[in-house]
Amino acid sequence: MQLSTTPTLEGHTIQRYLGVVAGEAIIGANIFKDLFASIRNIVGGRAGAYERSLADAREM
């Protein structure tokens, strides 16, 4: 299987499009956010502070 991020691949026929691929990462956000996010991760749930940080970054 060959994967490509371009709409064409010379010498090959594109069989199907899988859609947009995106990824997000938080690096060195804040010691308090990290602590609370770690606790949320252990007990289950979503880290709202990180979600807000990612949403703010997407809007830039």
N, C-alpha and C positions, 0 to 999 in steps of 0.2 A: 504494500500500500504506500502510495506517495501522497504527501500532504503539501499543500501550497497556500501561500497567503495572497497569491495573485489570481486574477480572473482567468488567465490562460497559462498553459504550461506547454511550451513548444515541444512538438513531437508526441504529445499525449492528448487524449480526449478526457475532458472533465465529465465524470460519471454522475456526481451529485455534489450539491453545495450543502454544507453543514451549518452555515450561518456564522455570525460574529462570535469571536472568542475574546473574552476579556478577563482580566485578573486585577486584583487589588491587594495591596500590602500596607500594613502600618509598621513603621520602623521608628523606634525611639519616640513614641508619642508623649508619654508623661509617666512618671513613676506611679502616681496615684491611679491613673487610668489603667496602667498595666496590672497593678495589684487587684483592682476591682474586676477587671476583665478576666484575670486568672481565676478568681473566686467564682465568677459567673460560669466560666468554662467547666469548673469542677462540679458545680451543683446543677448545671444545665441552664439554658437560657441564652439570650442574646446580649452582647455587650453594646448597649445603647450609645455609650460615649464614642466607641470606635465607629459605629454606624453613622453617627453624626459627622465625625471627622472625614469619613470617606465621602459622604454626601456633599460636604463643603468642598472637598477637593475636586469632585466631579463638576461642580458648578463654576470652578475657576476658569 
